[in-house]
Amino acid sequence: MRLDKFLANAGVGTRSEVKNLIKLGVVLVNQEVILDSGLDVNPERDEVLVDEAPVSYQEYVYLMLNKPKGYVSAREDRKDPTAFSLIQGYEHRDLHLVGRLDKDTTGLLIFTDNGQLTHHLTSPKHDVGKTYHVTLDQPLDKKLIDIFKAGFSLGEKEMVKAASLNLLTSPHQVSLTIYEGKFHQVKRMFSKFGYQVVGLHRHAVGDVTLGNLKEGEFRELTHNEVAKLKSL
């Protein structure tokens, strides 16, 4: 990997900024001052210092955000605040969203710059479960549990896969795990049977949950959480 790319990916600065640092002679690789931005470095083997401070390299970044209501799942938007605006300190990484949440839906959003994992988690082939806590406008008819478990038609030539539906602490509160990501799918699934979704919160993707992460906050995923996502 080029030295300037290594430093930029590590958050030292932009590509042009790190090139200037290299020209100033403040970048050392294995205790040797380096003036060549294109020097090939091995992140696992070489020691890199900037102004005598060691620089650590992270190949990929994995973050989770507890998205508040009113934020759109986009990098930029002319009207509404974006989920990306809540992620600070990672501007030097080419992060993207793993799936999306509607503006009025809260809960778990995952960000990464690992395109291979994103493709894996969003591909319909892999049946990755997404669990939602749903608030309904009326008590759930328990007959829907078996209907959802079997899968059903949302409309002409549009089927939804089998989903897991369970009651929570109130007849109006349910947990729903789906294995696909159709447009407004959860709301449309309940609307077919005369229910209105008045609250929707994504709690988990696979076995990775928000835990105690507060609304509007984000954090890096643990190594164990990343391993769980890769195993789905």
C-alpha positions in Angstrom: 0.0 0.0 0.0 1.3 3.5 -0.8 2.5 5.5 2.2 0.2 8.4 1.4 -2.8 6.2 1.2 -1.9 4.4 4.4 -1.7 7.7 6.3 -4.9 9.1 4.7 -6.8 5.9 5.6 -5.5 6.1 9.1 -7.0 9.5 9.6 -3.7 11.5 9.6 -5.1 13.9 6.9 -6.3 14.1 3.4 -4.1 12.7 0.6 -2.7 16.1 -0.2 -2.1 16.9 3.5 -0.2 13.8 4.2 1.9 14.3 1.1 2.9 17.7 2.6 3.8 16.0 5.9 6.0 13.5 4.0 7.8 16.4 2.2 8.5 18.1 5.6 10.4 15.0 6.7 8.2 14.2 9.7 7.1 10.7 8.5 9.3 7.8 9.5 9.0 4.2 8.3 10.9 1.7 10.4 12.9 4.6 12.0 13.9 6.0 8.6 12.7 9.5 7.3 10.7 8.9 4.1 10.2 11.6 1.5 8.5 9.4 -1.1 4.7 9.4 -0.9 4.5 6.3 -3.1 6.7 4.1 -0.9 5.1 0.7 -0.4 4.3 -0.1 3.2 3.0 -3.2 4.8 0.5 -2.3 7.6 1.1 -5.6 9.4 4.9 -5.4 9.3 6.1 -1.8 9.1 6.2 0.8 11.9 5.1 4.2 10.8 5.5 7.4 12.8 4.3 10.9 12.2 5.9 13.6 14.4 7.2 10.7 16.5 3.7 9.4 17.2 2.9 5.8 16.0 0.2 5.5 13.4 -2.1 2.5 13.5 -3.9 1.2 10.5 -7.4 -0.3 10.3 -8.3 -2.0 7.1 -12.1 -1.6 7.5 -14.3 0.3 9.8 -17.6 -1.1 11.2 -20.0 1.2 13.1 -23.5 1.0 14.5 -25.9 4.0 15.0 -29.1 4.2 16.9 -30.9 6.3 14.4 -33.4 8.8 15.8 -36.7 9.6 14.2 -36.6 12.3 11.5 -33.3 11.4 10.0 -33.0 10.0 6.5 -30.7 7.2 5.5 -28.6 9.2 3.2 -25.3 11.0 3.0 -26.8 14.3 1.9 -30.4 15.6 1.7 -31.8 19.0 0.9 -34.7 18.9 3.3 -33.9 16.6 6.2 -31.0 15.8 8.6 -29.1 12.7 7.6 -27.9 9.6 9.5 -24.4 10.4 8.2 -24.4 13.7 10.0 -24.4 11.8 13.3 -21.2 10.0 12.5 -18.2 12.2 13.5 -14.5 11.5 13.2 -14.7 9.1 10.3 -14.8 11.6 7.4 -11.6 10.2 6.0 -13.2 6.7 5.5 -15.5 5.9 2.5 -18.3 4.7 4.7 -21.6 3.5 3.3 -24.9 2.2 4.8 -25.7 -1.5 5.1 -29.4 -1.2 4.4 -31.7 1.7 5.1 -34.4 2.9 7.6 -37.3 5.1 6.7 -37.3 8.7 8.1 -39.8 7.9 10.8 -38.2 4.5 11.8 -35.6 4.4 14.6 -32.9 2.0 15.5 -30.0 0.0 14.2 -28.1 1.3 11.2 -24.7 -0.2 10.3 -22.0 1.7 8.4 -18.8 0.2 6.9 -16.3 0.6 4.1 -16.1 -3.1 3.5 -18.1 -3.5 0.3 -17.9 -7.3 0.3 -19.7 -7.5 3.7 -22.3 -4.9 2.6 -23.1 -7.0 -0.4 -23.3 -10.2 1.7 -25.7 -8.6 4.3 -28.0 -7.0 1.7 -28.1 -9.8 -0.9 -31.5 -11.6 -0.9 -29.7 -14.9 -1.3 -28.4 -14.9 2.3 -31.7 -14.4 4.3 -30.2 -12.1 6.9 -32.7 -11.5 9.6 -33.7 -8.0 10.7 -35.6 -7.7 13.9 -38.1 -4.8 14.6 -40.1 -3.8 17.6 -43.4 -2.7 16.2 -46.2 -0.7 17.8 -49.6 -1.2 16.3 -52.7 0.9 16.4 -54.8 -2.0 17.7 -54.2 -5.3 19.5 -52.6 -8.1 17.4 -54.9 -10.9 16.3 -52.7 -14.0 17.2 -53.9 -15.6 14.0 -51.4 -13.4 12.2 -48.5 -15.2 13.9 -49.1 -18.3 11.8 -49.9 -16.3 8.7 -46.6 -14.4 8.9 -44.8 -17.7 9.6 -46.0 -19.1 6.4 -45.4 -16.1 4.2 -48.1 -14.5 2.1 -48.8 -12.3 -0.9 -48.6 -8.5 -0.6 -50.1 -8.0 -4.0 -50.1 -9.3 -7.5 -46.9 -11.3 -8.1 -45.3 -10.0 -4.8 -44.7 -12.5 -2.1 -43.1 -12.0 1.3 -41.0 -14.7 2.8 -41.8 -16.4 6.1 -41.3 -14.1 9.0 -41.2 -14.5 12.8 -43.9 -12.6 14.6 -44.2 -12.6 18.5 -46.1 -10.6 21.1 -44.1 -8.4 23.5 -45.3 -6.9 26.7 -48.5 -5.4 25.3 -51.0 -6.6 22.6 -50.1 -3.5 20.7 -46.3 -4.3 20.9 -44.8 -7.0 18.7 -41.4 -8.3 17.6 -41.0 -9.0 13.9 -38.0 -10.6 12.2 -38.0 -10.4 8.4 -35.4 -11.9 6.0 -35.7 -9.5 3.1 -35.9 -5.7 2.5 -38.8 -4.7 0.3 -39.9 -1.1 0.1 -41.8 -0.1 3.3 -42.2 -3.9 3.9 -43.1 -4.0 7.6 -45.8 -1.3 7.3 -47.2 -2.9 4.2 -47.3 -6.4 5.8 -49.4 -5.1 8.6 -51.5 -2.8 6.4 -52.6 -5.8 4.4 -54.5 -7.0 7.5 -55.9 -3.7 8.6 -53.2 -2.5 11.0 -51.4 0.8 11.1 -47.8 0.8 12.3 -47.5 3.8 14.7 -44.0 3.0 15.8 -41.1 1.1 14.2 -37.7 0.4 15.7 -35.0 -1.9 14.3 -33.5 -3.7 17.2 -31.1 -6.2 15.6 -29.4 -7.4 12.4 -28.8 -11.1 12.8 -27.5 -11.5 16.4 -26.0 -8.0 16.5 -28.2 -5.8 18.7 -28.2 -2.1 19.8 -27.8 -3.1 23.4 -27.7 0.0 25.6 -26.6 2.4 22.8 -28.6 5.6 23.2 -30.7 7.2 20.5 -28.4 9.4 18.3 -25.2 7.7 19.5 -22.9 5.5 17.5 -19.9 3.2 18.3 -17.5 0.8 16.6 -18.6 -2.8 16.4 -16.6 -5.3 18.5 -14.6 -8.0 16.8 -17.2 -10.5 18.0 -20.0 -8.5 16.5 -18.2 -8.2 13.1 -17.6 -12.0 13.2 -21.3 -12.6 13.8 -22.2 -10.4 10.8 -19.7 -12.2 8.6 -21.1 -15.6 9.6 -24.7 -14.7 8.6 
